[in-house]
């Protein structure tokens, strides 16, 4: 999911449908487990920052406010 993953920092992205790129990404992770662990931690941190229950509630409140303001 490119919206969540920053290639090389919070995970690895391969082109959709590219088995070759996916194989390279898997090999990269297997060959450097410490880098994989760091990316995993960074990915989790990013996910929590962007999509925590609190963030989801904030987004919903914003939408509800916009809808109620527009209907006035």
DSSP file (Angstrom, degrees, kcal/mol; ACC not computed):
  #  RESIDUE AA STRUCTURE BP1 BP2  ACC     N-H-->O    O-->H-N    N-H-->O    O-->H-N    TCO  KAPPA ALPHA  PHI   PSI    X-CA   Y-CA   Z-CA
    1    1 A X    >>        0   0    0      0, 0.0     4,-2.0     0, 0.0     3,-1.8   0.000 360.0 360.0 360.0 102.5    0.0    0.0    0.0
    2    2 A X  T 34  +     0   0    0      1,-0.3     5,-0.1     2,-0.2    11,-0.0   0.746 360.0  65.2 -60.9 -23.9    2.0    3.0   -1.2
    3    3 A X  T 34 S+     0   0    0      1,-0.2    -1,-0.3     3,-0.1     3,-0.0   0.760 114.7  30.4 -69.1 -23.1    0.0    5.4    1.0
    4    4 A X  T <4 S+     0   0    0     -3,-1.8     2,-0.5     1,-0.1    -2,-0.2   0.730 110.1  70.9-104.5 -29.2    1.4    3.7    4.0
    5    5 A X     <  -     0   0    0     -4,-2.0     2,-0.8    41,-0.0    -1,-0.1  -0.802  56.2-160.4-104.2 128.2    4.8    2.5    2.9
    6    6 A X    >>> -     0   0    0     -2,-0.5     3,-2.7    -3,-0.0     4,-2.5  -0.916  40.4-113.6-100.5 108.7    7.8    4.8    2.3
    7    7 A X  B 345S+a   11   0A   0     -2,-0.8     5,-0.2     1,-0.3    -5,-0.0  -0.113  94.7   4.9 -51.5 127.1   10.0    2.6    0.1
    8    8 A X  T 345S+     0   0    0      3,-3.2    -1,-0.3     1,-0.1     4,-0.1   0.239 130.6  58.0  85.2 -13.4   13.2    1.7    1.9
    9    9 A X  T <45S+     0   0    0     -3,-2.7    33,-0.2     2,-0.3    34,-0.2   0.774 122.0  11.5-112.0 -50.5   12.2    3.4    5.1
   10   10 A X  T  <5S-     0   0    0     -4,-2.5     2,-0.3     1,-0.3    -3,-0.2   0.293 132.1 -40.7-113.3   8.5    9.0    1.8    6.3
   11   11 A X  B   < -a    7   0A   0     -5,-0.8    -3,-3.2    -6,-0.1     2,-0.4  -0.961  66.8 -79.8 159.4-171.0    9.0   -1.2    4.0
   12   12 A X        -     0   0    0     -2,-0.3     2,-0.4    -5,-0.2    -5,-0.1  -0.971  31.3-154.6-126.1 141.2    9.6   -2.2    0.4
   13   13 A X        -     0   0    0     -2,-0.4     2,-0.3   -11,-0.0    -2,-0.0  -0.951   6.9-170.4-118.4 134.1    7.4   -1.7   -2.6
   14   14 A X        -     0   0    0     -2,-0.4     2,-0.1    10,-0.0     3,-0.1  -0.870  39.0 -92.6-114.3 153.4    7.4   -3.8   -5.8
   15   15 A X    >   -     0   0    0     -2,-0.3     3,-2.2     1,-0.1     7,-0.2  -0.423  53.7 -97.3 -62.4 135.6    5.5   -2.9   -9.0
   16   16 A X  T 3  S+     0   0    0      1,-0.3    -1,-0.1    -2,-0.1     3,-0.1  -0.304 109.4  14.8 -54.9 133.0    2.1   -4.6   -8.9
   17   17 A X  T 3  S+     0   0    0      1,-0.2     2,-1.1    -3,-0.1    -1,-0.3   0.418  91.9 125.1  84.0  -1.9    2.2   -7.8  -10.9
   18   18 A X    <>  +     0   0    0     -3,-2.2     4,-2.3     1,-0.2    -1,-0.2  -0.753  31.5 176.9 -96.9  96.0    6.0   -8.0  -11.0
   19   19 A X  H  > S+     0   0    0     -2,-1.1     4,-2.4     1,-0.2    -1,-0.2   0.853  82.0  57.2 -62.7 -34.6    7.0  -11.3   -9.6
   20   20 A X  H  > S+     0   0    0      2,-0.2     4,-2.0     1,-0.2    -1,-0.2   0.935 108.6  44.1 -64.0 -46.7   10.6  -10.5  -10.3
   21   21 A X  H  > S+     0   0    0      1,-0.2     4,-2.5     2,-0.2    -2,-0.2   0.906 112.4  52.8 -65.4 -40.5   10.6   -7.3   -8.2
   22   22 A X  H  X S+     0   0    0     -4,-2.3     4,-2.5     1,-0.2    -1,-0.2   0.915 108.3  51.1 -60.2 -42.0    8.7   -9.1   -5.4
   23   23 A X  H  X S+     0   0    0     -4,-2.4     4,-2.5     1,-0.2    -1,-0.2   0.897 109.5  50.4 -61.8 -40.7   11.4  -11.8   -5.4
   24   24 A X  H  X S+     0   0    0     -4,-2.0     4,-2.5     2,-0.2    -2,-0.2   0.916 110.8  49.1 -63.8 -42.9   14.1   -9.1   -5.1
   25   25 A X  H  X S+     0   0    0     -4,-2.5     4,-2.1     2,-0.2    -2,-0.2   0.916 112.1  47.9 -63.6 -43.4   12.3   -7.5   -2.2
   26   26 A X  H  X S+     0   0    0     -4,-2.5     4,-2.5     1,-0.2    -2,-0.2   0.922 112.3  49.2 -63.1 -43.9   11.9  -10.8   -0.4
   27   27 A X  H  X S+     0   0    0     -4,-2.5     4,-2.3     1,-0.2    -2,-0.2   0.904 108.5  54.3 -62.5 -40.7   15.5  -11.7   -1.0
   28   28 A X  H  X S+     0   0    0     -4,-2.5     4,-1.1     1,-0.2    -1,-0.2   0.916 110.8  45.5 -58.5 -45.1   16.5   -8.2    0.3
   29   29 A X  H  < S+     0   0    0     -4,-2.1     3,-0.4     1,-0.2     7,-0.3   0.916 113.4  49.1 -65.3 -44.5   14.6   -8.8    3.6
   30   30 A X  H  < S+     0   0    0     -4,-2.5     3,-0.4     1,-0.2    -1,-0.2   0.846 111.8  49.0 -65.4 -33.5   16.0  -12.3    4.0
   31   31 A X  H  < S+     0   0    0     -4,-2.3    -1,-0.2     1,-0.2    -2,-0.2   0.682 121.1  33.6 -81.5 -17.9   19.5  -11.2    3.4
   32   32 A X     X  +     0   0    0     -4,-1.1     4,-2.0    -3,-0.4     3,-0.4  -0.570  62.5 166.1-138.5  73.4   19.3   -8.2    5.9
   33   33 A X  H  > S+     0   0    0     -3,-0.4     4,-2.3     1,-0.2     5,-0.1   0.804  77.8  57.9 -61.5 -30.0   17.1   -9.1    8.8
   34   34 A X  H  > S+     0   0    0      2,-0.2     4,-2.1     1,-0.2    -1,-0.2   0.911 107.8  46.5 -68.0 -39.5   18.3   -6.2   10.9
   35   35 A X  H  > S+     0   0    0     -3,-0.4     4,-2.6     2,-0.2    -2,-0.2   0.881 111.4  53.2 -65.8 -37.6   17.2   -3.7    8.2
   36   36 A X  H  X S+     0   0    0     -4,-2.0     4,-2.4    -7,-0.3    -2,-0.2   0.901 108.1  50.3 -63.1 -40.6   13.9   -5.5    7.9
   37   37 A X  H  X S+     0   0    0     -4,-2.3     4,-2.4     2,-0.2    -2,-0.2   0.912 110.5  48.8 -64.3 -43.1   13.4   -5.1   11.7
   38   38 A X  H  X S+     0   0    0     -4,-2.1     4,-2.6     2,-0.2     5,-0.2   0.934 112.5  47.9 -62.6 -46.5   14.1   -1.4   11.5
   39   39 A X  H  X S+     0   0    0     -4,-2.6     4,-2.8     1,-0.2    -1,-0.2   0.889 110.4  53.2 -61.6 -38.4   11.7   -1.0    8.6
   40   40 A X  H  X S+     0   0    0     -4,-2.4     4,-2.3     2,-0.2    -1,-0.2   0.919 110.5  45.9 -62.8 -43.9    9.1   -3.0   10.5
   41   41 A X  H  X S+     0   0    0     -4,-2.4     4,-2.3     2,-0.2    -2,-0.2   0.921 114.9  47.1 -64.9 -43.5    9.4   -0.7   13.5
   42   42 A X  H  X S+     0   0    0     -4,-2.6     4,-2.5   -33,-0.2    -2,-0.2   0.889 111.4  52.1 -65.1 -38.5    9.3    2.4   11.4
   43   43 A X  H  X S+     0   0    0     -4,-2.8     4,-2.4    -5,-0.2    -2,-0.2   0.908 110.1  47.7 -64.1 -42.2    6.3    1.0    9.5
   44   44 A X  H  X S+     0   0    0     -4,-2.3     4,-2.6     2,-0.2     5,-0.2   0.919 111.2  51.3 -64.6 -42.9    4.4    0.3   12.7
   45   45 A X  H  X S+     0   0    0     -4,-2.3     4,-2.4     1,-0.2    -2,-0.2   0.926 111.5  47.4 -59.3 -45.7    5.2    3.8   14.0
   46   46 A X  H  X S+     0   0    0     -4,-2.5     4,-2.4     2,-0.2     5,-0.3   0.914 111.4  51.0 -63.1 -43.2    3.9    5.4   10.8
   47   47 A X  H  X S+     0   0    0     -4,-2.4     4,-3.0     1,-0.2    -2,-0.2   0.923 111.7  46.6 -61.3 -45.2    0.8    3.3   10.8
   48   48 A X  H  X S+     0   0    0     -4,-2.6     4,-0.9     1,-0.2     7,-0.2   0.906 113.1  50.0 -64.4 -41.2    0.0    4.2   14.4
   49   49 A X  H  < S+     0   0    0     -4,-2.4    -2,-0.2    -5,-0.2    -1,-0.2   0.889 122.2  31.6 -64.2 -39.3    0.7    7.9   13.7
   50   50 A X  H  < S+     0   0    0     -4,-2.4    -2,-0.2    -5,-0.2    -1,-0.2   0.786 132.1  26.2 -90.3 -29.3   -1.6    8.0   10.7
   51   51 A X  H  < S+     0   0    0     -4,-3.0    -2,-0.2    -5,-0.3    -3,-0.2   0.001  76.9 135.7-133.0  30.4   -4.3    5.5   11.5
   52   52 A X  S  X S-     0   0    0     -4,-0.9     4,-2.6     1,-0.1     5,-0.2  -0.327  70.5-104.8 -69.9 162.4   -4.7    5.2   15.2
   53   53 A X  H  > S+     0   0    0      1,-0.2     4,-2.3     2,-0.2     5,-0.2   0.871 124.1  54.2 -56.1 -35.6   -8.2    5.1   16.6
   54   54 A X  H  > S+     0   0    0      2,-0.2     4,-2.3     1,-0.2    -1,-0.2   0.918 108.8  47.0 -65.2 -43.2   -7.7    8.7   17.8
   55   55 A X  H  > S+     0   0    0     -7,-0.2     4,-2.3     2,-0.2    -2,-0.2   0.904 111.5  51.4 -65.0 -41.1   -6.6    9.8   14.3
   56   56 A X  H  X S+     0   0    0     -4,-2.6     4,-2.3     1,-0.2    -2,-0.2   0.908 110.3  49.2 -62.1 -41.6   -9.6    8.1   12.7
   57   57 A X  H  X S+     0   0    0     -4,-2.3     4,-2.6    -5,-0.2    -2,-0.2   0.910 109.4  52.0 -64.4 -42.2  -11.9    9.8   15.2
   58   58 A X  H  X S+     0   0    0     -4,-2.3     4,-2.2     1,-0.2    -2,-0.2   0.919 110.1  49.0 -59.2 -44.0  -10.4   13.2   14.4
   59   59 A X  H  X S+     0   0    0     -4,-2.3     4,-2.2     1,-0.2    -2,-0.2   0.911 111.7  48.7 -63.6 -42.7  -11.0   12.6   10.7
   60   60 A X  H  X S+     0   0    0     -4,-2.3     4,-2.8     2,-0.2    -2,-0.2   0.913 109.8  51.5 -63.9 -42.5  -14.6   11.6   11.3
   61   61 A X  H  X S+     0   0    0     -4,-2.6     4,-2.5     1,-0.2    -1,-0.2   0.908 109.4  50.9 -60.8 -41.8  -15.2   14.6   13.4
   62   62 A X  H  X S+     0   0    0     -4,-2.2     4,-2.3     2,-0.2    -1,-0.2   0.923 111.5  47.3 -61.1 -45.1  -13.8   16.9   10.7
   63   63 A X  H  X S+     0   0    0     -4,-2.2     4,-2.5     2,-0.2    -2,-0.2   0.930 111.9  50.0 -62.8 -45.7  -16.0   15.3    8.1
   64   64 A X  H  X S+     0   0    0     -4,-2.8     4,-2.5     1,-0.2     5,-0.2   0.900 110.9  49.8 -61.0 -41.2  -19.1   15.6   10.3
   65   65 A X  H  X S+     0   0    0     -4,-2.5     4,-2.5     2,-0.2    -1,-0.2   0.910 110.9  49.5 -63.5 -42.3  -18.3   19.3   11.0
   66   66 A X  H  X S+     0   0    0     -4,-2.3     4,-2.2     2,-0.2    -2,-0.2   0.905 112.3  48.0 -62.7 -41.8  -17.9   19.9    7.3
   67   67 A X  H  X S+     0   0    0     -4,-2.5     4,-1.4     2,-0.2    -2,-0.2   0.919 113.5  46.1 -66.1 -44.6  -21.2   18.2    6.5
   68   68 A X  H  < S+     0   0    0     -4,-2.5     4,-0.3     1,-0.2    -2,-0.2   0.878 113.7  49.2 -69.2 -35.8  -23.1   20.1    9.2
   69   69 A X  H >< S+     0   0    0     -4,-2.5     3,-1.1    -5,-0.2    -1,-0.2   0.894 110.2  51.5 -67.6 -39.0  -21.6   23.4    8.2
   70   70 A X  H 3< S+     0   0    0     -4,-2.2    -1,-0.2     1,-0.2    -2,-0.2   0.778 106.1  55.3 -68.9 -26.1  -22.5   22.8    4.5
   71   71 A X  T 3<        0   0    0     -4,-1.4    -1,-0.2     1,-0.2    -2,-0.2   0.460 360.0 360.0 -88.7   0.1  -26.1   22.0    5.3
   72   72 A X    <         0   0    0     -3,-1.1    -1,-0.2    -4,-0.3    -2,-0.1   0.470 360.0 360.0 -79.4 360.0  -26.7   25.3    7.2
